[in-house]
Amino acid sequence: MGDTHETTHPQPPTAPPPHEGRPQEPTYGASPSADWQLPTGSDTLPTTPQPPTALPPHESRPHPTTKLSRVVPVGTRIPPKAPRARTRKWRRTLLAALLTAAIAAPLSGAARPQVPAPAPATLPPLTATTLQTTYAANRADATRAADMAAAHGDTHRAAADRTLAAPSRHLLSFDGRGAGQATEVLGDLAHADDIAVLVPGSDTSLDTYARFHKAAAALYANLTHRTPRGTRTAVVAWLGYETPATVSTTVITATRAKEAAPRLRAFVRRLRAATKPQAHLSLLCHSYGTVVCGLVARGLDADDIVLVGSPGTGADSVAALHTRARVWAARGSEDWIADVPHAGATFFGTTVGFGTDPVSHAFGARVFDAGDADHSGYFTPGSASLANLARITLGDPPEAPHA
């Protein structure tokens, strides 16, 4: 007996009921193939049955309910995934710094055209005997710069230059070009026993110099009130570099600080030549200015380096600064800089961020009380921070932070 085969006849296809002739679209987020797309302008499936499209032999097509995945040939080595957590951490650090700079700080104003001004005067070496000549030459430069700014139509800059050109102002340097730079003395520099050099942070220029001068004047007034009879003090407002804008990426890198550091080092050396040999010298550094002071600290002829409102110095600890100076640090309770991540990361060869928090135990600075100072309030008259900055300038111990 042999096998028998039942004869079958092909059956015509049965038309599907309305709306049931096509599978539902995948819902996993991957784009379906063109075969599953709805007609343009339609939000329902077609009711007319469509003939199935034959697939080429062995061609792979995902099932409508299967998530699309990458096909990897057999034997291919799949590299391990990158440590996403670490990448996200640095990305958050960078983003937080940028957002803090863009939102928490005041805007510096729109970009302005370059303001014309004369080149700085050629001055004799700075000594106690050449101070008055230096002051006069720089006041004359400020007067010429004011005239040029007025002719250029910049009345704001012209007014700022004229203020610095007043007979009562003592300028060790002046450059009215561009954002502008100036170094001013309050007090009797040649005979001072205690000298404070203020190093400013971002958004300090000739256009905003009035607020920098106000801080220096507040410190000088406090020192005058505290100074024992027979002791003289001086405050130097050093705007000797182009500070970064607060709302910029420059403010989270050390680029401007690296440009400023050799200038500040040279200035301190010149300053020592014009002052009493035994004068007590303190650098009071604010915000981005602390980055400058961190770079210049090594071997600097200073007795104290003070860091207030600091985003970091670029160093991990006081020991890494390699300085003989006492290093102090403070941050007010209302200072938004506390919310900026104190860390550093390198992106495409550029380091972003400035490392360890100077008021942390790990950094090792001498921390003092800054009260409830906000980021711009460390030199506010009557504040705890100003009182302690004056004490350090005079060589006295400041108050420790309150518990």
C-alpha positions in Angstrom: 0.0 0.0 0.0 1.2 3.5 -0.8 0.7 6.9 0.7 -2.4 8.8 -0.4 -2.6 12.6 -0.9 -5.7 14.6 -0.5 -6.3 17.0 -3.3 -6.8 20.6 -2.1 -7.9 23.6 -4.0 -6.7 27.1 -3.3 -9.3 29.2 -1.5 -9.9 32.8 -2.4 -8.8 35.3 0.3 -11.5 36.3 2.7 -11.9 40.1 3.0 -11.2 41.3 6.5 -13.8 43.1 8.5 -13.6 46.9 8.5 -10.6 48.2 10.6 -9.3 44.8 11.2 -7.2 44.2 8.1 -3.9 45.7 9.4 -2.0 45.2 12.6 -1.7 48.0 15.0 1.4 50.3 14.9 4.2 49.5 17.3 4.1 51.7 20.4 7.7 51.5 21.5 9.0 54.8 20.1 10.9 53.3 17.2 9.6 54.5 13.8 7.6 51.8 12.0 8.3 50.9 8.5 6.5 52.7 5.7 4.2 49.7 5.3 2.6 50.5 8.6 2.1 54.3 8.1 -1.3 55.9 7.9 -2.4 57.8 4.7 -1.5 61.4 4.9 -4.2 63.4 6.7 -5.9 60.4 8.2 -6.1 59.4 11.8 -7.9 56.1 11.2 -6.9 52.9 9.5 -8.2 52.4 5.9 -11.3 50.3 5.5 -10.4 48.9 2.1 -8.3 45.8 2.4 -4.8 46.1 1.0 -3.0 43.2 -0.7 -0.1 41.9 1.4 3.3 42.7 0.1 5.5 39.7 -0.3 8.8 39.8 1.6 12.0 38.8 -0.2 13.3 35.4 1.0 15.1 35.4 4.3 14.7 39.2 4.7 14.3 40.1 8.4 11.3 42.2 9.3 10.4 43.0 12.9 7.1 41.8 14.2 4.7 44.7 14.8 4.8 44.2 18.5 8.5 43.7 18.8 10.9 46.6 19.6 13.4 47.3 16.9 17.0 46.3 17.9 20.4 46.5 16.3 21.6 43.4 14.5 25.1 42.5 15.4 27.0 39.8 13.3 28.1 36.7 15.2 31.6 37.1 16.6 31.5 40.9 16.8 33.0 42.2 20.0 30.6 44.7 21.7 32.6 47.3 23.7 31.5 47.9 27.3 29.2 50.9 27.9 30.7 54.2 29.0 30.3 55.0 32.7 27.2 57.1 32.3 26.9 58.1 35.9 30.3 59.8 35.9 29.6 61.6 32.6 26.3 62.8 33.9 27.9 64.0 37.1 30.4 66.3 35.3 27.7 67.4 32.9 25.6 68.5 35.9 28.6 70.2 37.5 29.2 72.2 34.3 25.6 73.0 33.8 25.1 74.1 37.4 28.0 76.5 37.1 26.7 78.0 33.9 23.2 78.3 35.2 24.4 79.9 38.4 26.4 82.4 36.5 23.6 83.2 34.1 20.7 83.4 36.6 22.0 84.1 40.2 24.3 87.0 39.4 23.4 90.5 38.1 23.8 91.1 34.4 26.8 93.3 33.4 25.0 94.9 30.4 25.2 94.4 26.7 28.5 94.4 24.8 29.8 97.9 24.1 32.0 99.3 21.4 35.7 100.0 22.2 36.2 103.3 23.9 39.1 105.4 22.6 41.7 106.5 25.1 45.4 107.4 25.1 48.1 104.8 25.8 49.2 104.8 29.4 52.0 107.3 30.3 55.6 106.1 30.6 56.3 106.4 34.3 59.5 106.2 36.4 60.1 103.2 38.6 57.7 103.2 41.5 59.4 104.3 44.8 58.3 106.4 47.8 59.8 109.5 46.2 58.1 109.0 42.8 54.6 108.4 44.1 53.4 112.0 43.6 54.8 112.1 40.1 53.0 108.9 39.3 49.7 110.1 40.7 49.8 113.3 38.7 50.7 111.6 35.4 47.8 109.1 35.7 45.3 111.8 36.6 46.4 113.6 33.4 45.8 110.4 31.5 42.4 110.0 33.0 41.5 113.6 32.0 42.5 113.0 28.4 40.6 109.7 28.3 37.5 111.5 29.6 37.7 114.0 26.8 38.1 111.3 24.2 35.2 109.3 25.6 33.0 112.4 25.5 33.9 113.1 21.9 33.1 109.5 21.1 29.6 110.0 22.6 30.2 107.8 25.7 29.0 110.1 28.5 29.0 107.3 31.1 32.7 106.4 30.5 33.6 110.1 30.3 32.0 110.7 33.7 33.9 107.6 35.2 37.2 108.9 33.9 36.6 112.4 35.1 35.9 111.1 38.6 39.2 109.3 38.7 41.0 112.4 37.4 40.0 114.4 40.4 42.9 116.0 42.4 42.0 113.9 45.5 42.4 110.6 43.7 45.8 108.7 43.8 46.3 106.5 40.8 49.2 104.1 40.6 48.1 103.2 37.1 45.4 104.0 34.6 44.5 102.7 31.1 41.2 103.9 29.7 41.3 101.7 26.6 38.6 99.0 26.2 37.1 97.8 29.5 39.8 99.9 31.2 42.1 99.3 34.2 43.2 101.3 37.1 45.0 101.0 40.4 44.1 103.4 43.2 45.6 104.2 46.6 43.6 105.2 49.6 45.9 106.5 52.4 49.6 107.2 52.8 51.2 104.3 51.0 54.8 105.4 51.5 54.4 105.4 55.3 51.8 102.7 55.9 52.4 100.0 58.4 49.5 97.9 57.2 48.5 97.6 53.6 45.5 95.8 52.0 45.4 95.1 48.2 41.9 94.3 46.9 41.7 91.9 44.0 38.3 92.1 42.4 36.1 89.5 40.7 34.0 89.4 37.5 32.3 92.4 35.9 34.7 95.0 37.4 35.8 97.6 34.8 36.1 101.4 34.6 32.3 101.4 33.9 31.6 99.7 37.2 34.6 101.0 39.1 32.5 103.1 41.5 31.3 100.1 43.4 34.9 98.7 43.6 36.1 102.1 45.0 33.2 102.0 47.4 34.4 98.7 48.8 37.9 100.0 49.2 36.7 103.2 50.8 34.6 101.2 53.3 37.6 99.1 54.3 39.8 102.2 54.6 37.3 103.9 56.9 37.0 100.8 59.1 40.8 100.6 59.3 41.1 104.2 60.2 38.6 103.7 63.0 40.5 100.7 64.4 44.1 101.8 63.9 46.0 102.6 67.1 47.4 106.1 67.4 50.7 106.3 65.5 49.9 103.5 63.1 49.1 104.2 59.4 47.2 102.2 56.9 46.6 102.1 53.2 44.2 100.3 50.9 45.1 99.6 47.2 42.2 98.9 44.8 44.0 96.8 42.1 42.0 96.6 38.9 45.0 95.4 36.9 43.4 92.9 34.6 40.5 92.4 32.3 37.9 90.6 34.5 35.5 88.1 32.9 31.9 88.8 32.5 29.7 87.1 35.1 27.4 85.8 32.4 29.9 84.1 30.2 31.8 80.8 30.0 35.0 82.7 30.6 34.1 83.0 34.3 34.3 79.2 34.9 37.8 78.8 33.4 41.2 80.2 34.6 42.0 81.9 31.3 41.7 85.5 32.6 43.3 84.6 35.9 46.3 83.2 34.1 46.6 86.5 32.3 46.3 88.4 35.6 48.6 86.4 37.8 52.0 87.7 36.4 50.7 91.2 36.5 49.7 91.0 40.1 53.0 89.4 41.0 54.9 92.2 39.3 52.7 94.8 41.0 53.3 93.4 44.5 57.0 93.5 43.7 56.8 97.1 42.6 54.6 97.9 45.6 57.2 96.6 48.1 59.8 99.0 46.5 57.6 101.9 47.4 56.6 101.0 50.9 58.2 100.5 54.3 60.3 97.2 54.3 58.4 95.9 57.4 54.9 96.8 56.2 52.3 94.1 56.8 50.8 93.3 53.4 47.5 91.4 52.9 45.8 90.4 49.6 42.0 90.5 50.0 40.6 88.5 47.1 36.9 88.3 46.1 35.0 85.9 43.9 37.0 85.3 40.6 39.8 87.3 42.2 40.5 84.3 44.4 41.4 82.3 41.4 43.9 85.0 40.5 45.3 85.0 44.0 45.5 81.2 44.0 47.7 81.3 40.9 50.0 84.0 42.2 50.3 82.7 45.8 53.5 80.6 45.3 56.5 82.6 46.6 54.5 85.9 46.8 55.9 88.5 49.2 52.6 88.8 51.3 51.8 88.1 54.9 48.1 87.2 54.4 45.9 86.0 51.5 42.2 86.2 52.1 39.6 84.4 50.0 36.0 85.6 50.3 33.0 84.4 48.1 35.4 82.0 46.4 34.4 79.5 43.6 37.8 77.8 44.3 41.4 78.7 43.7 42.4 75.9 41.3 44.3 74.2 44.1 43.1 71.3 46.2 44.5 72.6 49.5 46.5 75.4 51.1 49.6 73.3 50.9 49.2 73.1 47.1 49.4 77.0 47.0 53.0 76.8 48.2 52.9 80.1 50.0 54.4 81.4 53.2 51.4 83.6 53.7 48.6 82.8 56.1 45.6 81.8 54.0 42.1 82.8 55.3 38.7 82.0 53.8 35.1 83.0 54.5 31.7 82.8 52.9 28.5 84.7 54.0 25.4 82.7 54.7 23.5 84.5 51.9 26.2 84.1 49.2 24.9 82.1 46.2 28.4 80.9 45.4 27.8 78.1 48.0 25.4 76.5 45.4 28.0 76.4 42.7 29.7 72.9 42.6 33.3 73.2 43.9 34.8 70.8 41.5 36.9 70.7 38.3 36.7 68.9 35.0 38.6 69.0 31.7 36.7 69.3 28.5 38.6 69.3 25.2 41.8 70.5 26.9 40.1 73.3 28.9 39.6 72.9 32.7 36.2 74.0 33.9 35.7 74.8 37.6 38.2 75.6 40.3 38.4 72.6 42.7 38.0 72.4 46.4 35.9 74.8 48.4 38.2 77.1 50.3 36.0 77.1 53.4 35.9 73.3 53.6 38.0 71.4 56.1 39.7 69.6 53.3 41.2 72.8 51.9 42.8 73.7 55.3 42.4 77.5 55.3 41.8 79.6 58.4 38.0 80.1 58.2 36.5 83.2 59.8 33.1 84.7 60.2 31.4 86.5 57.3 28.0 86.8 58.9 25.1 87.0 56.5 27.0 88.6 53.7 25.7 88.0 50.2 28.0 87.7 47.2 28.5 91.5 46.9 28.2 92.3 50.6 31.6 91.4 52.1 32.6 95.1 52.3 29.3 96.4 53.6 29.9 99.0 56.4 28.9 97.6 59.8 29.1 94.0 58.6 30.9 91.1 60.4 32.8 90.4 57.2 34.2 93.9 56.9 35.2 94.0 60.6 37.1 90.7 60.2 38.8 91.8 56.9 40.0 94.9 58.8 41.3 92.8 61.7 43.3 90.6 59.3 44.7 93.6 57.5 46.0 94.9 60.9 47.5 91.6 61.8 44.9 90.8 64.4 42.9 87.5 64.6 39.4 87.7 63.2 36.3 86.1 64.8 35.7 82.5 64.1 32.4 81.4 62.4 29.5 81.2 64.8 28.0 77.8 65.5 
